[in-house]
Amino acid sequence: MAQEPTVSMRGMRKSFAGLMAVNGATLKVAAGEVHSLLGQNGAGKTTLMNILAGIYRADAGEIQVDGRRVNIGSPRDARSAGIGMVHQHFRLIPSFTVAENLALAKSGLLISRRAMQRAAERLLERYGFGVPPAAKVADLSVGQAQKVEIAKALLGGAEVLILDEPTAVLTPGETEELFSLFRAMCRQGLTIIFITHKLSEVLGFSDRITVMRRGRTVETLSSRRAGQETLAELMFGRAWDAWQSARSRKTPGPRGERVLWLDKVALQADGFSCGLQSVSLEAFAGEITGIAGVSGNGQDALAELLIGLHRPAEGRLTLAGRAMPQPSPGEFIRRGVAYVPGDRLGQGLCPGLGACDNVALKRHSQPPFARLGLMSRQRARQKTERIIAKYGIKIAGLEAPVSLLSGGNLQRLIIGRELDAEVRLLVAVNPSRGLDIQGMALMRSELMKLRAAGVGIVLISEDLEELQAVSDRLHVMFRGRLSPPFFRGDQDAQHIGRLMAGAGFGEA
């Protein structure tokens, strides 16, 4: 490993609408290493990497690559400096083949299909990606699609590769495979920077770790001399105690009434997502029912069914003992169904509105927001301020567009809005995604409080560790089908991981 840094960032600053996201941060990454970036939400780590990738232009600071000062003001500048970034949400065209998607990384108006195919084959073979160039992206697994994104960055000339939460949608086996790929890439001279909230990944796979807090760099240390307690203290201080206490679920109490029952429900695929095939599911008051699965296996269809957006093509849906033959979102909201969607800005919030309007969005004509059908902005502001204080949301102002918030702060705002109401059934999709350890501890604590209060919870997540930490019963979803439940104490991670990948599904 080279001793001199291949990337050096000094005195970096960036603010949004008066809110300082990066405030004098520094970063030094050596050539050929796997370097992880840690920090709680709002710490500035993703903003710092977006500056390096040319997505944001820094307000101040200096960037050097291989000892040469560079001016990065656009993604093209970053690519010219040998820097590429793979984002959480893939930017691939599903109807194109792998080779065609890779061709988008190359400039030029005329591209030979044969040359494009050969270039794709050489690159995929060189790094052992194991993805067929002629396959359509729509037919790939999530892990394979991520490899195509990585290959696109490499084909664009990246020698320093930034990955934002690269394992968020992967099974345990795919995670191991991804980090083995990282090691192979580093042996061939590439440099990897990855952002993650999972301390086990940081300690197990990285060479060095940089911790950020409140827009500043706290420390860079070798993973060999770091431990979970050390890293947590650097990030949060005493918040580590809250995380530890929230990791272990309390002993379950007596099961309450059945608040949800799906009896052999089928839902047709809509061309964009997998449908449902004869799904039977029960959720009880005072229990957490977990749904595991790799993204795209019917979880979105299930979640939308449970909040009244779809009518079953076959089977029955019963809510709190009442059949729902004509479901509607408004009726489900009135019956105490809360929803934390996986798509924060697309489904959870209106990006152009402020926090105050978004908090009142679903119940603006009902108490406590309204009196005689007229919304009180004062009451909406009071409730929003309470949610912001309780969940530690960092925001420039109540009226500033929520699109300016970080992903973690968006998630906290949605969770706060949904849980600060009378809830009978909570449907939550990846509620921890984008949250740091402190945020996850608070979220899990709230789930436990709801559970203790007799709320039924359906937790749909791609994070198996999260599901095993809190679920009373756990199902696996694969291609629109649901496995029989695994009960607490009988949730073998390896077996569940194989089911998530489709191996032996239906034999649980």
C-alpha positions as CSV (number, residue, x, y, z in Angstrom):
1,M,0.0,0.0,0.0
2,A,1.3,3.4,-1.0
3,Q,2.3,5.7,1.9
4,E,1.4,9.0,0.1
5,P,-2.4,9.7,-0.2
6,T,-3.9,9.2,-3.6
7,V,-6.7,11.6,-2.6
8,S,-6.3,14.5,-0.2
9,M,-9.1,16.9,0.8
10,R,-8.3,19.8,3.1
11,G,-10.5,22.6,4.6
12,M,-13.6,21.5,2.7
13,R,-16.8,23.6,3.3
14,K,-20.3,23.3,2.0
15,S,-23.6,24.8,3.1
16,F,-27.2,24.5,2.0
17,A,-29.8,27.2,2.7
18,G,-27.7,28.5,5.6
19,L,-27.1,25.0,7.1
20,M,-23.4,24.0,7.2
21,A,-23.1,20.4,6.0
22,V,-19.3,20.3,5.7
23,N,-17.2,22.6,7.9
24,G,-13.5,22.4,7.4
25,A,-13.3,18.6,6.8
26,T,-10.2,16.7,5.8
27,L,-9.7,13.3,4.2
28,K,-6.6,11.4,3.2
29,V,-7.0,8.1,1.3
30,A,-4.0,6.0,0.3
31,A,-3.8,4.2,-3.1
32,G,-4.9,0.6,-3.1
33,E,-6.8,0.6,0.2
34,V,-10.4,0.1,1.3
35,H,-11.2,3.2,3.2
36,S,-14.5,3.6,5.1
37,L,-16.2,6.8,6.1
38,L,-18.4,6.9,9.2
39,G,-20.5,9.4,10.9
40,Q,-24.1,10.0,12.1
41,N,-26.7,11.6,9.9
42,G,-25.8,15.2,9.2
43,A,-22.1,14.5,9.9
44,G,-21.3,15.5,6.3
45,K,-19.9,12.3,5.0
46,T,-22.1,11.9,1.9
47,T,-21.9,15.6,1.2
48,L,-18.1,15.3,1.3
49,M,-18.1,12.4,-1.1
50,N,-20.5,14.2,-3.4
51,I,-18.0,17.1,-3.5
52,L,-15.3,14.6,-4.5
53,A,-17.5,13.1,-7.2
54,G,-18.3,16.5,-8.6
55,I,-22.1,16.4,-7.8
56,Y,-21.7,19.4,-5.4
57,R,-19.2,22.3,-5.8
58,A,-17.4,23.0,-2.6
59,D,-17.7,26.5,-1.1
60,A,-14.0,26.3,0.0
61,G,-11.2,23.8,0.3
62,E,-8.5,22.1,-1.7
63,I,-8.5,18.7,-3.4
64,Q,-5.4,16.8,-4.6
65,V,-5.2,13.6,-6.5
66,D,-1.9,11.9,-6.7
67,G,-0.2,15.0,-5.3
68,R,-1.7,17.3,-8.0
69,R,-4.3,19.9,-7.1
70,V,-7.5,19.5,-9.1
71,N,-10.6,21.7,-9.5
72,I,-13.7,19.4,-9.3
73,G,-16.8,21.3,-10.3
74,S,-18.8,18.6,-12.1
75,P,-18.9,14.8,-12.5
76,R,-17.0,15.2,-15.7
77,D,-14.1,16.9,-13.8
78,A,-14.2,14.0,-11.3
79,R,-14.0,11.4,-14.0
80,S,-11.1,13.2,-15.6
81,A,-9.4,13.0,-12.2
82,G,-10.1,9.2,-12.1
83,I,-12.9,9.4,-9.5
84,G,-16.2,7.6,-9.9
85,M,-19.2,7.1,-7.5
86,V,-21.8,4.4,-7.2
87,H,-24.9,5.7,-5.5
88,Q,-27.5,3.9,-3.3
89,H,-30.1,4.1,-6.1
90,F,-28.8,2.5,-9.3
91,R,-28.8,4.5,-12.5
92,L,-29.3,1.7,-15.0
93,I,-31.8,1.3,-17.9
94,P,-33.6,-2.0,-17.2
95,S,-34.5,-2.7,-20.8
96,F,-30.9,-2.3,-22.0
97,T,-28.4,-5.1,-21.8
98,V,-25.4,-5.0,-19.5
99,A,-23.1,-4.1,-22.4
100,E,-25.5,-1.4,-23.6
101,N,-25.5,0.1,-20.1
102,L,-21.8,0.0,-19.9
103,A,-21.6,1.8,-23.3
104,L,-23.3,4.8,-21.7
105,A,-20.1,5.3,-19.7
106,K,-18.2,6.0,-22.9
107,S,-18.4,9.2,-24.8
108,G,-18.9,9.5,-28.5
109,L,-21.8,9.4,-30.9
110,L,-21.0,6.3,-32.9
111,I,-20.3,3.1,-31.0
112,S,-19.7,-0.2,-32.6
113,R,-22.0,-2.9,-31.0
114,R,-19.3,-5.5,-31.5
115,A,-16.6,-3.3,-29.9
116,M,-19.0,-2.5,-27.1
117,Q,-19.6,-6.1,-26.4
118,R,-15.9,-7.0,-26.4
119,A,-15.1,-4.1,-24.1
120,A,-17.8,-5.2,-21.7
121,E,-16.6,-8.8,-21.8
122,R,-12.9,-7.8,-21.1
123,L,-13.9,-5.6,-18.2
124,L,-16.3,-8.0,-16.5
125,E,-13.8,-10.9,-16.9
126,R,-10.8,-8.8,-15.6
127,Y,-12.4,-8.2,-12.3
128,G,-14.4,-11.5,-12.1
129,F,-17.8,-9.8,-12.0
130,G,-19.6,-12.9,-13.2
131,V,-22.3,-11.0,-15.1
132,P,-23.2,-11.9,-18.7
133,P,-22.8,-8.9,-21.0
134,A,-25.8,-9.9,-23.1
135,A,-28.2,-10.1,-20.2
136,K,-30.9,-7.5,-19.7
137,V,-30.5,-5.5,-16.5
138,A,-34.1,-6.2,-15.7
139,D,-33.3,-9.9,-15.4
140,L,-30.3,-9.4,-13.0
141,S,-30.3,-9.8,-9.2
142,V,-29.7,-6.7,-7.1
143,G,-26.1,-7.8,-6.5
144,Q,-25.4,-8.3,-10.2
145,A,-26.9,-4.9,-11.0
146,Q,-24.6,-3.3,-8.5
147,K,-21.6,-4.9,-10.2
148,V,-22.8,-3.3,-13.5
149,E,-22.8,0.1,-11.8
150,I,-19.3,-0.5,-10.5
151,A,-18.2,-1.7,-14.0
152,K,-19.7,1.5,-15.5
153,A,-17.6,3.6,-13.2
154,L,-14.5,1.6,-14.0
155,L,-15.2,1.9,-17.8
156,G,-15.4,5.6,-17.3
157,G,-11.8,5.6,-16.1
158,A,-12.3,5.5,-12.3
159,E,-9.3,4.6,-10.2
160,V,-10.8,5.8,-7.0
161,L,-14.3,4.3,-6.5
162,I,-16.8,5.8,-4.0
163,L,-19.7,3.6,-2.8
164,D,-22.6,5.0,-0.8
165,E,-24.1,2.3,1.5
166,P,-23.1,-0.5,-1.0
167,T,-24.6,-3.4,1.1
168,A,-28.0,-1.8,1.9
169,V,-29.9,-4.1,-0.5
170,L,-27.7,-7.2,-0.5
171,T,-28.1,-10.6,1.2
172,P,-25.4,-11.7,3.6
173,G,-23.8,-13.9,0.9
174,E,-23.8,-11.1,-1.6
175,T,-22.2,-8.8,0.9
176,E,-19.3,-11.2,1.4
177,E,-19.0,-11.5,-2.3
178,L,-18.9,-7.8,-2.8
179,F,-16.1,-7.2,-0.3
180,S,-14.1,-10.1,-1.9
181,L,-14.5,-8.2,-5.1
182,F,-13.3,-5.0,-3.5
183,R,-10.1,-6.8,-2.3
184,A,-9.5,-8.2,-5.8
185,M,-9.9,-4.7,-7.3
186,C,-7.5,-3.1,-4.8
187,R,-4.9,-5.7,-5.6
188,Q,-5.1,-4.5,-9.2
189,G,-4.4,-0.9,-8.1
190,L,-7.8,0.6,-7.5
191,T,-8.8,2.5,-4.3
192,I,-12.2,2.0,-2.6
193,I,-14.0,4.5,-0.4
194,F,-17.3,3.3,1.1
195,I,-19.9,4.8,3.4
196,T,-21.8,2.4,5.7
197,H,-23.7,2.4,9.0
198,K,-22.7,-1.2,9.8
199,L,-19.8,-1.3,12.2
200,S,-19.2,-5.0,11.5
201,E,-18.5,-4.2,7.9
202,V,-16.2,-1.3,8.7
203,L,-14.1,-3.5,11.1
204,G,-14.2,-6.6,9.0
205,F,-13.4,-5.2,5.5
206,S,-11.7,-1.8,5.6
207,D,-8.0,-0.9,6.0
208,R,-8.6,2.5,7.5
209,I,-11.5,4.4,8.9
210,T,-12.3,8.1,8.9
211,V,-14.9,9.3,11.4
212,M,-16.8,12.6,10.8
213,R,-19.0,14.6,13.2
214,R,-21.0,17.8,12.6
215,G,-19.2,18.4,9.3
216,R,-15.7,18.0,10.6
217,T,-13.2,15.1,10.5
218,V,-12.8,13.7,14.0
219,E,-10.1,11.1,13.4
220,T,-8.6,8.6,10.9
221,L,-7.5,5.3,12.3
222,S,-6.5,1.8,11.3
223,S,-9.2,-0.8,11.5
224,R,-6.7,-3.0,13.3
225,R,-6.7,-0.7,16.3
226,A,-10.4,0.2,16.2
227,G,-13.3,-1.5,18.0
228,Q,-17.0,-0.9,18.1
229,E,-16.8,1.0,21.3
230,T,-14.0,3.2,20.0
231,L,-15.8,4.1,16.8
232,A,-19.1,4.6,18.6
233,E,-17.5,7.0,21.1
234,L,-15.9,9.0,18.2
235,M,-19.3,9.2,16.5
236,F,-21.8,9.6,19.3
237,G,-20.3,9.5,22.8
238,R,-23.0,8.2,25.1
239,A,-25.4,7.4,22.3
240,W,-23.6,4.0,22.1
241,D,-25.3,3.0,25.3
242,A,-28.7,3.7,23.8
243,W,-27.8,1.6,20.8
244,Q,-26.7,-1.3,22.9
245,S,-29.9,-1.2,25.0
246,A,-32.0,-1.1,21.9
247,R,-30.3,-4.1,20.2
248,S,-31.9,-6.8,22.3
249,R,-35.6,-7.0,22.1
250,K,-37.5,-7.3,25.4
251,T,-39.2,-10.6,26.3
252,P,-42.5,-10.8,24.5
253,G,-45.7,-10.3,26.4
254,P,-49.0,-12.1,25.7
255,R,-50.2,-11.9,22.1
256,G,-53.1,-9.5,21.4
257,E,-55.9,-9.7,18.9
258,R,-55.3,-10.3,15.2
259,V,-55.1,-6.9,13.6
260,L,-54.3,-8.1,10.1
261,W,-55.1,-11.2,8.2
262,L,-54.3,-12.0,4.5
263,D,-55.9,-15.2,3.4
264,K,-54.3,-16.5,0.1
265,V,-54.1,-13.1,-1.4
266,A,-53.0,-12.7,-5.0
267,L,-52.1,-9.4,-6.7
268,Q,-51.1,-9.1,-10.3
269,A,-47.7,-7.7,-11.3
270,D,-48.0,-4.2,-12.8
271,G,-45.0,-4.4,-15.1
272,F,-42.8,-2.4,-12.8
273,S,-42.8,-4.7,-9.7
274,C,-43.4,-8.3,-8.7
275,G,-47.0,-9.2,-7.8
276,L,-48.2,-11.5,-5.0
277,Q,-48.9,-15.2,-5.2
278,S,-51.3,-16.8,-2.7
279,V,-49.9,-14.8,0.2
280,S,-51.2,-15.6,3.7
281,L,-50.0,-13.4,6.6
282,E,-51.1,-12.6,10.1
283,A,-50.1,-9.7,12.3
284,F,-51.1,-9.5,16.0
285,A,-51.3,-6.6,18.5
286,G,-48.1,-6.4,20.5
287,E,-46.0,-8.4,18.0
288,I,-43.5,-7.5,15.2
289,T,-43.9,-9.5,12.1
290,G,-40.8,-9.3,9.9
291,I,-40.6,-9.7,6.1
292,A,-37.1,-10.4,4.7
293,G,-36.2,-10.4,1.1
294,V,-34.0,-8.9,-1.6
295,S,-35.5,-5.8,-3.2
296,G,-37.9,-6.4,-6.0
297,N,-39.5,-9.7,-4.8
298,G,-43.0,-8.3,-4.1
299,Q,-42.3,-6.2,-0.9
300,D,-43.6,-3.0,-2.5
301,A,-46.8,-4.7,-3.6
302,L,-47.3,-6.2,-0.2
303,A,-46.8,-2.9,1.6
304,E,-49.1,-1.0,-0.8
305,L,-51.8,-3.7,-0.3
306,L,-51.5,-3.3,3.5
307,I,-52.2,0.4,3.3
308,G,-55.2,0.2,1.0
309,L,-53.7,1.2,-2.3
310,H,-54.6,-2.1,-4.0
311,R,-57.6,-4.5,-4.0
312,P,-56.7,-8.2,-3.9
313,A,-57.3,-10.0,-7.2
314,E,-57.9,-13.2,-5.2
315,G,-58.2,-14.0,-1.5
316,R,-59.3,-11.9,1.5
317,L,-57.9,-9.0,3.5
318,T,-59.2,-8.5,7.0
319,L,-58.3,-5.5,9.2
320,A,-59.0,-5.7,12.9
321,G,-61.7,-8.4,12.3
322,R,-63.4,-6.5,9.5
323,A,-63.2,-7.6,5.9
324,M,-62.0,-4.9,3.5
325,P,-63.4,-5.8,0.1
326,Q,-63.1,-2.2,-1.1
327,P,-59.9,-0.9,0.5
328,S,-58.8,2.7,0.2
329,P,-55.9,4.6,1.8
330,G,-58.2,7.1,3.5
331,E,-60.2,4.3,5.2
332,F,-56.9,2.6,6.3
333,I,-55.6,5.9,7.8
334,R,-58.9,6.4,9.7
335,R,-58.6,2.9,11.1
336,G,-55.2,3.6,12.5
337,V,-52.8,2.2,9.9
338,A,-49.5,4.1,9.8
339,Y,-47.0,3.8,6.9
340,V,-43.2,4.4,6.7
341,P,-42.5,3.9,3.0
342,G,-39.2,2.9,1.5
343,D,-39.2,5.8,-1.0
344,R,-38.9,8.8,1.2
345,L,-39.4,11.6,-1.4
346,G,-41.5,9.7,-3.9
347,Q,-44.1,8.3,-1.4
348,G,-43.4,9.6,2.0
349,L,-43.0,13.4,1.6
350,C,-43.7,16.3,-0.8
351,P,-40.2,17.5,-1.7
352,G,-41.2,21.1,-2.4
353,L,-43.1,21.6,0.8
354,G,-41.6,22.4,4.2
355,A,-41.5,20.1,7.3
356,C,-44.6,21.7,8.8
357,D,-46.8,21.0,5.7
358,N,-45.4,17.5,5.4
359,V,-46.2,16.6,9.0
360,A,-49.8,17.8,8.6
361,L,-50.1,16.2,5.1
362,K,-52.1,13.1,5.9
363,R,-54.4,14.6,8.7
364,H,-54.6,18.3,7.8
365,S,-58.4,18.2,8.1
366,Q,-58.5,16.3,11.4
367,P,-57.6,17.1,15.0
368,P,-55.2,18.1,16.3
369,F,-54.3,19.9,13.1
370,A,-57.7,21.3,12.3
371,R,-60.8,22.6,14.0
372,L,-64.1,22.7,12.1
373,G,-62.3,21.4,9.1
374,L,-59.8,24.3,8.9
375,M,-56.1,23.7,9.5
376,S,-54.3,25.6,12.2
377,R,-50.8,26.4,11.2
378,Q,-49.9,27.2,14.8
379,R,-50.8,23.6,15.9
380,A,-49.1,22.2,12.9
381,R,-45.9,24.1,13.8
382,Q,-46.1,23.0,17.4
383,K,-46.4,19.4,16.5
384,T,-43.6,19.7,13.9
385,E,-41.3,21.3,16.4
386,R,-42.0,18.5,18.9
387,I,-41.1,15.9,16.3
388,I,-37.9,17.7,15.3
389,A,-36.8,17.9,18.9
390,K,-37.7,14.3,19.8
391,Y,-36.0,12.8,16.8
392,G,-33.0,15.1,16.5
393,I,-33.8,16.3,13.0
394,K,-31.4,18.8,11.6
395,I,-33.3,21.4,9.5
396,A,-32.7,24.9,8.3
397,G,-36.3,26.0,9.0
398,L,-39.9,24.7,9.1
399,E,-40.8,26.2,5.8
400,A,-37.6,25.2,3.9
401,P,-38.3,22.5,1.3
402,V,-37.6,19.0,2.8
403,S,-35.7,18.1,-0.4
404,L,-32.8,19.9,1.2
405,L,-32.6,17.4,4.1
406,S,-30.2,14.5,4.2
407,G,-31.6,11.0,3.7
408,G,-31.4,10.2,7.4
409,N,-33.2,13.4,8.4
410,L,-36.0,12.7,5.8
411,Q,-36.4,9.3,7.4
412,R,-36.6,10.7,10.9
413,L,-39.3,13.2,9.8
414,I,-41.4,10.5,8.3
415,I,-41.0,8.2,11.3
416,G,-41.9,11.0,13.6
417,R,-45.0,11.9,11.7
418,E,-46.3,8.4,11.5
419,L,-45.6,7.4,15.1
420,D,-46.9,10.6,16.6
421,A,-50.5,9.5,16.1
422,E,-52.9,6.8,17.3
423,V,-51.6,3.7,15.6
424,R,-53.2,0.3,15.4
425,L,-51.1,-1.2,12.7
426,L,-47.7,0.1,11.5
427,V,-46.4,-0.9,8.1
428,A,-42.7,0.0,7.9
429,V,-40.5,-0.5,4.8
430,N,-36.7,-0.3,5.5
431,P,-37.2,2.3,8.3
432,S,-33.5,2.2,9.3
433,R,-32.1,2.8,5.9
434,G,-30.0,6.0,6.0
435,L,-30.1,6.2,9.8
436,D,-27.0,6.2,11.8
437,I,-26.6,4.1,15.0
438,Q,-28.2,6.8,17.2
439,G,-31.1,7.1,14.8
440,M,-31.6,3.3,14.6
441,A,-31.5,3.1,18.4
442,L,-34.3,5.7,18.6
443,M,-36.3,4.1,15.9
444,R,-36.1,0.6,17.5
445,S,-36.9,2.1,20.9
446,E,-40.1,3.6,19.4
447,L,-41.0,0.3,17.8
448,M,-40.7,-1.4,21.1
449,K,-42.9,1.2,22.8
450,L,-45.5,0.7,20.1
451,R,-45.2,-3.0,20.5
452,A,-45.6,-2.8,24.3
453,A,-48.7,-0.6,23.8
454,G,-50.4,-3.3,21.7
455,V,-49.7,-2.0,18.2
456,G,-49.3,-4.6,15.5
457,I,-46.2,-4.0,13.3
458,V,-45.3,-5.4,9.9
459,L,-41.6,-4.6,9.4
460,I,-40.4,-5.1,5.8
461,S,-36.6,-4.8,5.5
462,E,-33.7,-5.9,3.5
463,D,-31.5,-5.7,6.6
464,L,-31.6,-9.2,8.1
465,E,-29.7,-8.2,11.2
466,E,-32.4,-5.6,11.9
467,L,-35.2,-8.1,11.4
468,Q,-33.7,-10.7,13.6
469,A,-33.1,-8.1,16.4
470,V,-36.8,-7.2,16.7
471,S,-39.1,-9.7,15.0
472,D,-41.3,-12.1,16.9
473,R,-42.0,-14.0,13.7
474,L,-40.1,-13.7,10.4
475,H,-41.2,-14.5,6.8
476,V,-39.0,-14.5,3.7
477,M,-40.5,-13.1,0.4
478,F,-39.2,-14.3,-2.9
479,R,-40.9,-13.6,-6.3
480,G,-44.2,-12.7,-4.7
481,R,-44.4,-15.8,-2.4
482,L,-44.1,-15.8,1.3
483,S,-42.4,-18.5,3.4
484,P,-43.9,-20.0,6.5
485,P,-42.9,-18.0,9.6
486,F,-39.6,-18.4,11.6
487,F,-40.3,-17.8,15.2
488,R,-38.0,-16.0,17.6
489,G,-35.1,-18.3,18.6
490,D,-35.5,-20.3,15.3
491,Q,-34.1,-17.7,12.9
492,D,-30.9,-19.1,11.4
493,A,-29.3,-16.3,9.4
494,Q,-27.6,-18.6,6.8
495,H,-30.8,-20.5,6.1
496,I,-32.8,-17.3,5.8
497,G,-30.1,-15.8,3.6
498,R,-30.3,-18.8,1.2
499,L,-34.1,-18.4,1.0
500,M,-33.7,-14.7,0.2
501,A,-31.5,-15.7,-2.7
502,G,-34.2,-18.2,-3.8
503,A,-32.2,-21.4,-2.9
504,G,-34.7,-24.0,-1.6
505,F,-37.5,-21.5,-1.3
506,G,-40.7,-23.2,-0.2
507,E,-38.9,-25.8,1.9
508,A,-38.6,-23.8,5.1
